[in-house]
Amino acid sequence: MMLSKALEKPLSRHEKSLRGYASARVLEALLESMLALEFLARGYTRNAAGKAFQAWRALTAALLALERDKIAARLDSEQRKWLLRVAIPRVPSTRLKPLSNLVEEAGYPNYGPYTDRVLNLHDYQCHGPDLALSKYRSRGEAAQDILYVIKRLVEIIERRIKPRLEKEKLRNKEHQEALEKLRRLIKQQ
């Protein structure tokens, strides 16, 4: 299947298979990152920032699913229900910061600060380089952070997620193809 069509496939239902859902969200994170870098190469920095944000949300969803048990053990009953019903399937933008802190507490160092950069990029997507509404003074500053967060995303996938998906036979040709293409795009930046 062509990678471009992979973003349009329905996600695996997280209620049926958290691991399958996580695998699909990892692929989504890779594909959204590729789009971000393609937009960046064409000079569409605000669009690239939006795609980097979408990629990070997909990665966060995958990590919430993969680390559900660790995370749920630290939550009360109502929070656990919300995690399963809302956080994992939707990763609300307004809750990305606290959800990222949960991911960090589950063993992913610096995930919270990386997410802070992603949220800055989300603001940039909406407002552009406007000092009153954005943390970035120029497209170049935003482009640096887009590349930075995508590199961190690739590191997390390669070091932490890829081995888990391989062990559970949930990593496929699409994951490998997307990861290889994303690495090439990063080198071109």
N, C-alpha and C positions, 0 to 999 in steps of 0.2 A: 504494500500500500504506500502511496506517496505520502510524504510527511505533511504536505499541505492539507491533506484530507483528515489527518489524525486529529486535528483540533476540532473537527466537526462531529467526531464520533461521540455518542452518548457516553457519559462516565459510568463506570461500574458503580452500582449502588453500594454505598458504604455500609448499609445495614447487612448486606449479604456477605461482603468480603472487604474488610478494612484494608487488607494487603493489596487486593486487586484495585481498590479505589486509590490507594497510595501510589501504586504503579502508574495508573492513568494520570494522576495529578503531577507526577514527576515528569512524564512525557510532555504534559501541558507546559510545565515550567521551562523545559528545554526549548520547546517550540516558540513560546512567547519571548524567550530570551533571544532566539534567532531573529525573530521579527524586530525586536528592539534594536539589534545591531544593524539589521538591514535598513531600518528607518534612520538610524544614526548616520550610516554611510551616505545616505541620500540627503542629509541635512535637515531631516524632520526630527529635531531634538525633543520637542514636546510630545510627539507621538511615540518616540523611543522611550521617553520617561514613563508614559502610560503603559507601554508593553513591559517595561522592567518591573513596574508595580504589579501588573497582572501575573508575571512570572513568579514574583516573590510570594504573592498570595497563594498561588498554586503550590509552591514549595512548602509554605506554611501548612496548607491543608494536608499535604502528604506527610509532613512530620507530625502533625497532630494525630493523624490516623496511625502512623507507625508507633508512636509513643503514647498511645491512648491509655494503656494500663498504668504507666508511670505517672502520667499527668492526672488521671482520674483518682489515683490513690491519694493525691494531695488535696482533693476538692471535697466539698460537702455534697450531699445528695442532690440538691437543686443545681449546683454548679456542674455536677457530672451529667445530669439530664440535659442541661443546656449545651455542654460540650458535644454530646452525641447528636442532639436534635438540630443545633444551629451552628456551632463553631466549626465542626469538622466539615459538614457539607457546604457551608456558605462562607466561612471566614469573613465576617463582616468587617469592612474597612474601618469602621469606628471602633472596633475592638482588636485591631491588628496589633497594637502595642502590648496590651496585656496578654494576648495569646502568644506573642513572640517571647514574652518573659516566661511563660509556661514552657515553651520549647527550650529556652535557654536553661531553665531549671531542670529539664529532663536530660541535660547533658550536651547541649550544643553551645559552646562558649561564644560569647559576643553576638549571639543571635539578636538580642535586643538592640544593641547599637547599630547593627547592620539594618535592622528594620527602621530605625530612626532615619537613616539615609534614604531608604525607600519611601518613607512618608514625606520627606522633603521633596523627592522626585515627583510624588503625586501632587503636591502643591505646585511644583513647577509646571507639570502638565496642564493644570488649570489656569495658572496665572502668567506663565512665562517668566522671563528675567525682570521681574518687577520687585524692587527692593522693599516695597511696602507689603507685598503679599507672598514673596518667595525668598528662600534662603540663598538663591543664586543671582549673581550680578550679570552673568553672561551665559550664553549657550555652551561655551567651552567648559565652564565650571560644572554645569549639569551633565555634560557629556562625560566628564571624568568620573562622576559618581555613578552614572549608568554603567560604564565599563567596570567600575569597582564592584558594584553589587552583583553584576552578572558573573564576574570572576569568583566571588564568594559563593554564589549559587552553584557554580560548577564544582568548586572544591567540596562543598557539602555533599553534593550528589556523588562525586567520585569516591570520596573517602568514607562516607557514612551510609549512604542509601544504596549505592550500586552493590556492595557486598551483600546487603540484606536481601535485596531483590533477586540477586543471583542465587543465593542460598535457598530461597523459596521458589525458584524457577518462575519468577514474575518479571524478569528483565528480558526484553525481546530485541529483535533486529531493529525495530523502530527507535528504541532507546539508544542503541549503539550508533545508529546512523545520525540521529539528532545530536548526540554528544560530540561525535566527530566533526559534524558540520559546524557546531557551535564553537568548538576549539579553533577551527580554521577561521571563522569570522572574528574571533577575539584577536588572533594573530594579525589580521588585516587592519585592525583599528590603530 
